[in-house]
């Protein structure tokens, strides 16, 4: 009987399992040794987790209510799954439509011919185009034709651009290379594809650089993208002087150059004389477009070329400037007393400086300054203006008026390698009044926003608008 001491004896009619002496806990049932025995006798293995497998008809003596709880839990889980939205993008659908209907031309009901090529397309897709929608729904003779010959008057449109434009009707996304964006824009405008036009505009704004800016500006004007045109003009105002380029000078038209040099927002480096020098380089390249050389050689070649031309081109301007200087020296000018934005934008003097790295700098912008010797200091992230009278020597005459005022606007900017503006700050237009040798902090910079090289540009107005108006009432004859 010793061999039976480890077994559970079962007798007919017993309703509960009995445990032999030596068992773990009195009154608990011992687990059958095999899964088959367990299933047959209604036992389950429970480890405390509700996630368990149960054989059909088996009863759990450990958790009497487990069957009901599990059924409720499964029902709740199924209900939750039924009410949980599922989102899956069918990537293959768009590709299938593009490949089957556009590239293969299956079930085509119309042919479009242009520039020696033929496209087998579908009217239902072409109606997304304003051009074809009007054609098919109006009284055009082409509305009932199965083959349509398109006249392409725009020289910017080529076969590849039409391929992209037609293909955009059959797919959601279109990849546009910057080198192809003008041609695609031209095709999109002809076919009146508003979505593609918008995408071309965004591509252009994101890829403005020295090689694309002039072409983009012209195309934006041609096809009515005012936001792109404005962005190009902003890029040119920021980069014409700060990042001079021979090829850019060659591409700039007279009208664009006139806008740039006349703008108060031109980011000037050094002084107004440098604007004249840049303009002289540009003029030389316009008159001698075959010239090829480096930017360093350009100024020398320009000066040699202009020295052989008539001096009368500038003589009248020199005389006007000289008379203006004499008036300024004789007047007891105290400077502007209030902000006149229109006057500032039209007549302010523009000066600029590049700070290659963080440090301490002190400088003055040379040239005629109406008796106001302004020293500019950059130190410890402060920009300071000082009116110098007697403390430091000055090459020009200095006003000894007890108080002098200037109207100014200070701007700071940093650019990436493509000339795109990455950070900027401005004081806005202000009037600053200084006594003799007084200094004033005009800007305090946040070190977290400082990115070098840092470009500084300032607009100055030294004389009041009333005095300028009075001077203009006495026009001189430059020839006398």
C-alpha positions as CSV (number, residue, x, y, z in Angstrom):
1,X,0.0,0.0,0.0
2,X,3.0,2.2,0.2
3,X,2.9,2.8,-3.5
4,X,-0.6,4.2,-3.1
5,X,0.2,6.7,-0.4
6,X,0.9,9.4,-3.0
7,X,-2.3,9.0,-4.9
8,X,-5.8,10.3,-4.5
9,X,-8.3,7.4,-4.0
10,X,-11.5,8.0,-5.8
11,X,-14.6,5.9,-4.9
12,X,-17.9,5.7,-6.7
13,X,-20.4,8.3,-5.5
14,X,-17.9,10.6,-3.9
15,X,-18.5,14.3,-4.7
16,X,-15.3,15.7,-3.2
17,X,-11.8,14.7,-3.5
18,X,-10.1,13.6,-0.3
19,X,-6.4,14.1,0.5
20,X,-4.1,11.5,1.9
21,X,-2.1,12.2,5.0
22,X,1.0,14.2,4.2
23,X,-0.8,16.5,1.7
24,X,-0.1,20.3,1.6
25,X,-3.4,21.7,2.9
26,X,-6.4,19.9,4.3
27,X,-9.5,20.1,2.3
28,X,-7.8,21.2,-1.0
29,X,-8.0,19.1,-4.1
30,X,-4.7,17.8,-5.7
31,X,-4.2,18.6,-9.3
32,X,-4.3,15.7,-11.7
33,X,-1.0,14.9,-13.2
34,X,-2.1,15.0,-16.9
35,X,-4.0,17.5,-18.9
36,X,-6.4,14.8,-20.0
37,X,-7.2,13.9,-16.5
38,X,-7.7,17.5,-15.6
39,X,-10.1,18.1,-18.5
40,X,-12.0,15.0,-17.8
41,X,-12.5,15.6,-14.2
42,X,-13.3,19.3,-14.5
43,X,-10.1,20.8,-13.0
44,X,-8.1,23.9,-14.2
45,X,-4.7,25.2,-13.5
46,X,-5.1,28.7,-12.0
47,X,-2.0,30.8,-11.1
48,X,-4.0,33.9,-10.2
49,X,-4.1,35.3,-13.7
50,X,-7.4,35.6,-15.5
51,X,-5.7,35.0,-18.8
52,X,-6.0,31.1,-18.9
53,X,-7.3,28.4,-21.2
54,X,-10.3,26.4,-20.2
55,X,-11.5,23.1,-21.7
56,X,-15.1,22.9,-22.7
57,X,-17.2,21.9,-19.7
58,X,-14.4,22.3,-17.2
59,X,-15.1,23.9,-13.8
60,X,-12.7,26.1,-11.9
61,X,-12.8,25.3,-8.2
62,X,-10.3,28.1,-7.4
63,X,-12.5,30.9,-8.8
64,X,-16.2,30.0,-8.8
65,X,-17.3,33.2,-10.6
66,X,-14.4,33.2,-13.2
67,X,-16.6,32.0,-16.0
68,X,-19.1,34.8,-15.7
69,X,-16.4,37.4,-15.2
70,X,-14.4,36.2,-18.3
71,X,-17.5,36.3,-20.5
72,X,-18.3,39.8,-19.4
73,X,-14.7,40.9,-20.0
74,X,-14.6,39.3,-23.4
75,X,-17.9,41.1,-24.3
76,X,-16.6,44.4,-23.1
77,X,-13.4,43.9,-25.1
78,X,-15.3,43.1,-28.3
79,X,-17.5,46.1,-27.8
80,X,-14.5,48.4,-27.3
81,X,-12.9,47.0,-30.5
82,X,-16.1,47.6,-32.4
83,X,-16.2,51.3,-31.3
84,X,-12.5,52.0,-31.8
85,X,-11.8,53.7,-35.2
86,X,-9.1,52.3,-37.3
87,X,-7.2,54.5,-39.8
88,X,-5.0,53.0,-42.5
89,X,-3.8,54.8,-45.6
90,X,-4.2,52.8,-48.7
91,X,-0.9,53.7,-50.3
92,X,-1.5,51.4,-53.2
93,X,-4.7,53.0,-54.3
94,X,-3.2,56.3,-55.5
95,X,-0.2,54.4,-57.1
96,X,-2.6,52.1,-58.8
97,X,-4.7,54.9,-60.3
98,X,-1.6,56.8,-61.4
99,X,0.0,53.7,-63.0
100,X,-3.1,52.2,-64.6
101,X,-5.1,55.2,-65.6
102,X,-2.5,57.9,-66.3
103,X,0.7,56.1,-67.3
104,X,-1.0,53.1,-69.0
105,X,-4.0,55.1,-70.2
106,X,-6.5,52.3,-69.6
107,X,-10.2,53.2,-70.3
108,X,-9.2,56.5,-71.7
109,X,-12.0,58.6,-73.2
110,X,-10.0,61.5,-74.6
111,X,-6.6,62.2,-76.1
112,X,-4.7,65.4,-75.5
113,X,-2.0,66.3,-78.0
114,X,0.6,69.1,-77.4
115,X,4.3,69.8,-78.3
116,X,4.4,66.6,-80.4
117,X,3.3,64.3,-77.6
118,X,0.0,62.5,-76.9
119,X,-1.7,61.7,-73.5
120,X,-4.5,59.2,-73.1
121,X,-6.6,60.7,-70.3
122,X,-10.0,60.8,-68.8
123,X,-12.5,63.6,-68.8
124,X,-13.6,63.0,-65.3
125,X,-10.1,63.7,-64.1
126,X,-9.4,66.5,-66.5
127,X,-12.4,68.4,-65.0
128,X,-10.3,69.1,-61.9
129,X,-8.6,71.6,-64.2
130,X,-10.4,74.9,-64.6
131,X,-9.2,75.1,-68.2
132,X,-10.7,71.7,-69.2
133,X,-13.8,72.1,-66.9
134,X,-14.7,75.2,-68.9
135,X,-13.9,73.5,-72.2
136,X,-16.1,70.5,-71.5
137,X,-19.1,72.3,-69.9
138,X,-19.2,75.3,-72.2
139,X,-19.9,75.9,-75.9
140,X,-16.3,75.2,-77.0
141,X,-16.1,73.1,-80.1
142,X,-13.7,70.8,-78.3
143,X,-16.4,69.8,-75.8
144,X,-17.5,66.9,-78.0
145,X,-14.2,65.9,-79.5
146,X,-12.2,62.8,-78.5
147,X,-8.9,64.2,-79.5
148,X,-7.8,67.8,-78.6
149,X,-4.8,69.7,-79.9
150,X,-3.5,72.1,-77.3
151,X,-1.8,75.3,-78.4
152,X,1.1,76.1,-76.0
153,X,1.9,79.9,-76.3
154,X,4.1,80.0,-73.2
155,X,7.8,79.3,-74.0
156,X,8.3,78.2,-70.4
157,X,6.1,75.1,-70.8
158,X,7.7,71.9,-72.1
159,X,6.7,68.3,-72.4
160,X,8.0,67.3,-69.0
161,X,6.1,70.1,-67.3
162,X,2.9,69.0,-69.0
163,X,3.6,65.4,-67.9
164,X,3.8,66.6,-64.3
165,X,0.7,68.8,-64.6
166,X,-1.5,66.1,-66.1
167,X,-0.1,63.5,-63.7
168,X,-1.0,65.7,-60.7
169,X,-4.7,65.1,-61.6
170,X,-4.2,61.4,-60.8
171,X,-2.2,61.5,-57.6
172,X,-2.2,63.3,-54.3
173,X,1.5,64.2,-54.0
174,X,3.8,65.7,-56.6
175,X,7.5,66.1,-56.2
176,X,8.8,69.3,-57.7
177,X,12.5,69.9,-58.3
178,X,13.6,73.6,-57.9
179,X,15.2,73.4,-61.4
180,X,11.8,72.5,-62.9
181,X,9.4,74.6,-60.8
182,X,9.1,77.6,-63.2
183,X,8.1,75.3,-66.1
184,X,5.7,73.4,-63.9
185,X,4.2,76.7,-62.6
186,X,3.7,77.8,-66.2
187,X,1.9,74.6,-67.1
188,X,-0.2,74.8,-63.9
189,X,-1.3,78.3,-64.6
190,X,-2.3,77.5,-68.2
191,X,-4.4,74.6,-67.1
192,X,-5.7,76.5,-64.0
193,X,-4.5,73.9,-61.4
194,X,-4.8,75.9,-58.2
195,X,-3.4,73.2,-55.9
196,X,-0.3,72.7,-58.1
197,X,0.2,76.5,-58.4
198,X,0.2,76.8,-54.7
199,X,2.7,74.0,-54.3
200,X,5.0,75.6,-56.9
201,X,4.8,78.8,-54.9
202,X,5.8,77.1,-51.7
203,X,8.7,75.3,-53.4
204,X,9.9,78.6,-54.8
205,X,9.8,80.4,-51.4
206,X,11.7,77.6,-49.7
207,X,14.5,77.5,-52.4
208,X,15.3,81.1,-52.9
209,X,19.1,81.6,-53.3
210,X,21.6,83.5,-55.4
211,X,21.0,81.3,-58.4
212,X,17.2,81.2,-58.3
213,X,16.1,84.6,-57.0
214,X,16.1,86.6,-60.2
215,X,14.3,83.8,-62.2
216,X,11.8,83.3,-59.4
217,X,11.1,87.1,-59.1
218,X,10.4,87.4,-62.9
219,X,8.2,84.2,-62.9
220,X,6.3,85.3,-59.9
221,X,5.5,88.6,-61.6
222,X,4.5,86.8,-64.8
223,X,2.2,84.3,-63.1
224,X,0.8,86.5,-60.3
225,X,2.5,85.0,-57.3
226,X,2.7,88.1,-55.2
227,X,3.9,86.3,-52.1
228,X,6.8,84.8,-54.0
229,X,7.7,88.1,-55.5
230,X,7.7,89.8,-52.1
231,X,9.9,87.0,-50.7
232,X,12.4,87.4,-53.5
233,X,12.6,91.1,-53.0
234,X,13.2,90.7,-49.3
235,X,16.0,88.2,-50.1
236,X,17.6,90.7,-52.5
237,X,17.3,93.6,-50.0
238,X,19.1,91.4,-47.4
239,X,21.8,90.0,-49.6
240,X,22.6,92.5,-52.4
241,X,25.2,94.3,-50.3
242,X,26.0,91.7,-47.6
243,X,26.8,88.8,-50.1
244,X,27.8,90.5,-53.4
245,X,27.9,88.2,-56.4
246,X,29.0,88.8,-60.0
247,X,26.4,86.6,-61.6
248,X,23.7,88.2,-59.5
249,X,24.7,91.7,-60.6
250,X,24.5,90.5,-64.2
251,X,20.9,89.1,-63.8
252,X,19.4,92.1,-62.0
253,X,17.1,94.2,-64.2
254,X,17.0,98.0,-64.2
255,X,13.6,98.0,-62.6
256,X,14.6,95.6,-59.8
257,X,17.8,97.5,-59.1
258,X,15.9,100.8,-58.9
259,X,13.6,99.3,-56.3
260,X,16.5,97.9,-54.2
261,X,18.8,101.0,-54.0
262,X,15.7,103.2,-53.4
263,X,14.5,101.1,-50.5
264,X,15.0,102.1,-46.8
265,X,15.1,98.3,-46.1
266,X,18.3,97.7,-48.2
267,X,20.8,96.1,-45.8
268,X,23.8,98.4,-46.5
269,X,27.3,97.4,-45.6
270,X,29.5,100.4,-44.6
271,X,28.0,103.7,-45.9
272,X,25.9,105.2,-48.7
273,X,29.1,105.5,-50.8
274,X,29.2,101.7,-50.9
275,X,25.7,101.7,-52.4
276,X,27.1,103.9,-55.2
277,X,30.1,101.5,-55.6
278,X,27.8,98.5,-55.9
279,X,25.6,100.4,-58.4
280,X,28.7,101.2,-60.4
281,X,29.7,97.5,-60.5
282,X,26.2,96.6,-61.6
283,X,26.1,99.2,-64.3
284,X,29.5,98.1,-65.7
285,X,28.2,94.5,-66.0
286,X,25.1,95.6,-67.7
287,X,27.1,97.6,-70.3
288,X,29.8,94.9,-70.6
289,X,28.0,91.6,-70.1
290,X,30.8,89.6,-71.6
291,X,33.2,90.4,-68.8
292,X,34.2,87.4,-66.7
293,X,36.2,87.7,-63.6
294,X,36.1,87.5,-59.8
295,X,34.4,89.9,-57.4
296,X,37.8,91.2,-56.3
297,X,38.7,92.1,-59.9
298,X,35.3,93.7,-60.6
299,X,35.8,97.1,-58.8
300,X,39.2,97.7,-60.5
301,X,37.9,96.9,-63.9
302,X,34.8,99.1,-63.3
303,X,36.9,102.1,-62.2
304,X,39.1,101.8,-65.3
305,X,36.1,101.6,-67.6
306,X,34.3,104.6,-66.0
307,X,37.5,106.7,-66.0
308,X,37.3,106.7,-69.8
309,X,33.7,107.9,-69.9
310,X,32.3,111.5,-69.6
311,X,32.6,113.1,-66.3
312,X,29.5,115.1,-67.0
313,X,27.4,112.1,-66.0
314,X,28.0,113.0,-62.3
315,X,29.0,116.7,-62.3
316,X,25.5,118.0,-61.7
317,X,25.0,115.6,-58.8
318,X,28.2,116.6,-57.2
319,X,27.2,120.3,-57.3
320,X,23.9,119.6,-55.7
321,X,25.5,117.6,-52.9
322,X,28.1,120.3,-52.3
323,X,25.4,123.0,-51.9
324,X,23.5,120.8,-49.5
325,X,26.6,120.4,-47.4
326,X,27.2,124.2,-47.3
327,X,23.7,124.8,-46.1
328,X,24.0,122.1,-43.4
329,X,27.2,123.7,-42.1
330,X,25.7,127.2,-41.8
331,X,22.4,126.2,-40.1
332,X,21.9,125.7,-36.4
333,X,20.4,122.3,-36.9
334,X,19.2,120.4,-33.8
335,X,17.7,117.4,-35.6
336,X,14.3,115.8,-35.9
337,X,12.0,116.1,-33.0
338,X,9.4,113.5,-33.9
339,X,9.0,110.4,-36.0
340,X,8.1,111.0,-39.6
341,X,8.2,107.5,-41.1
342,X,7.6,108.6,-44.7
343,X,10.5,111.1,-44.4
344,X,12.7,108.4,-42.9
345,X,12.0,105.8,-45.5
346,X,12.5,108.3,-48.3
347,X,15.6,110.2,-47.1
348,X,17.4,108.4,-44.3
349,X,21.1,107.6,-44.6
350,X,21.8,103.8,-44.5
351,X,24.9,102.4,-42.8
352,X,26.0,98.9,-41.9
353,X,28.6,96.7,-40.3
354,X,29.4,93.0,-40.2
355,X,30.5,91.5,-36.8
356,X,32.3,88.2,-37.7
357,X,32.3,86.9,-34.1
358,X,31.3,87.9,-30.6
359,X,33.7,90.4,-28.9
360,X,34.1,94.1,-28.4
361,X,33.8,96.6,-31.3
362,X,33.8,100.4,-31.6
363,X,33.4,102.2,-34.9
364,X,32.1,105.3,-36.7
365,X,30.6,105.4,-40.1
366,X,32.7,107.9,-42.1
367,X,31.4,110.4,-44.5
368,X,29.4,113.6,-44.2
369,X,27.3,113.4,-41.0
370,X,25.8,116.9,-40.6
371,X,28.1,117.7,-37.7
372,X,27.0,114.7,-35.7
373,X,29.9,112.5,-34.9
374,X,28.3,109.2,-33.8
375,X,30.4,106.5,-32.2
376,X,28.9,103.0,-32.1
377,X,30.0,100.4,-29.6
378,X,29.1,96.7,-29.3
379,X,30.1,95.2,-26.0
380,X,28.6,92.5,-23.6
381,X,25.6,92.2,-26.0
382,X,24.8,95.9,-25.8
383,X,24.8,98.3,-28.7
384,X,25.6,101.9,-27.5
385,X,25.4,105.2,-29.4
386,X,27.6,108.1,-28.3
387,X,27.7,111.6,-29.5
388,X,31.3,112.6,-29.8
389,X,32.2,116.3,-29.6
390,X,35.6,116.9,-27.9
391,X,36.7,113.6,-26.4
392,X,38.0,112.0,-29.6
393,X,39.4,113.5,-32.8
394,X,37.1,113.6,-35.8
395,X,38.0,114.1,-39.5
396,X,35.0,116.4,-40.1
397,X,33.5,119.4,-38.4
398,X,31.5,118.7,-35.3
399,X,28.4,120.6,-34.0
400,X,28.8,122.1,-30.6
401,X,25.1,122.5,-30.0
402,X,24.2,121.6,-26.4
403,X,21.7,119.1,-27.6
404,X,21.4,117.3,-30.9
405,X,18.7,114.8,-32.0
406,X,18.7,112.0,-34.6
407,X,15.9,109.8,-35.9
408,X,17.1,106.2,-36.4
409,X,16.2,102.6,-36.9
410,X,18.6,99.8,-35.9
411,X,18.3,96.3,-37.4
412,X,20.3,93.1,-36.7
413,X,20.2,90.0,-38.8
414,X,21.9,86.6,-39.3
415,X,21.7,84.5,-42.5
416,X,22.3,80.9,-43.4
417,X,24.6,79.8,-46.3
418,X,21.9,80.3,-48.9
419,X,21.2,83.9,-47.7
420,X,18.0,83.0,-45.9
421,X,17.2,85.1,-42.9
422,X,17.4,83.0,-39.7
423,X,17.0,85.6,-37.0
424,X,16.5,89.4,-36.8
425,X,15.8,92.2,-34.4
426,X,14.9,95.9,-34.8
427,X,14.4,98.9,-32.6
428,X,11.8,100.4,-34.9
429,X,12.0,104.1,-35.7
430,X,13.0,106.2,-32.7
431,X,14.2,109.8,-32.0
432,X,17.3,110.0,-29.7
433,X,18.5,113.3,-28.2
434,X,22.0,113.4,-26.8
435,X,24.1,116.1,-25.1
436,X,27.8,116.6,-25.7
437,X,29.7,113.3,-25.3
438,X,26.6,111.6,-23.9
439,X,26.1,107.9,-24.7
440,X,22.9,105.8,-24.7
441,X,22.2,102.0,-24.9
442,X,19.9,101.5,-27.9
443,X,19.7,97.7,-27.9
444,X,20.2,94.9,-25.4
445,X,20.6,91.5,-27.2
446,X,19.6,88.1,-26.0
447,X,22.6,85.8,-26.1
448,X,20.4,82.8,-27.1
449,X,19.4,84.6,-30.3
450,X,22.9,85.8,-31.3
451,X,24.2,83.9,-34.3
452,X,27.5,85.1,-35.9
453,X,28.4,86.5,-38.3
454,X,26.0,89.3,-37.2
455,X,25.0,92.0,-39.6
456,X,24.0,95.5,-38.3
457,X,22.2,98.1,-40.4
458,X,21.0,101.5,-39.3
459,X,18.9,104.2,-40.9
460,X,19.7,107.8,-39.8
461,X,18.1,111.1,-40.3
462,X,20.1,114.0,-39.0
463,X,18.1,117.0,-40.1
464,X,14.4,117.8,-39.5
465,X,11.9,117.4,-42.3
466,X,11.1,121.1,-42.0
467,X,14.6,122.1,-42.8
468,X,14.8,119.8,-45.7
469,X,11.6,121.2,-47.1
470,X,13.0,124.7,-46.7
471,X,16.1,123.8,-48.6
472,X,14.1,122.3,-51.5
473,X,12.3,125.6,-52.0
474,X,15.6,127.1,-53.3
475,X,16.6,124.9,-56.3
476,X,19.9,125.7,-57.7
477,X,21.1,125.6,-61.3
478,X,23.9,123.1,-61.3
479,X,25.3,124.4,-64.5
480,X,26.1,127.8,-63.0
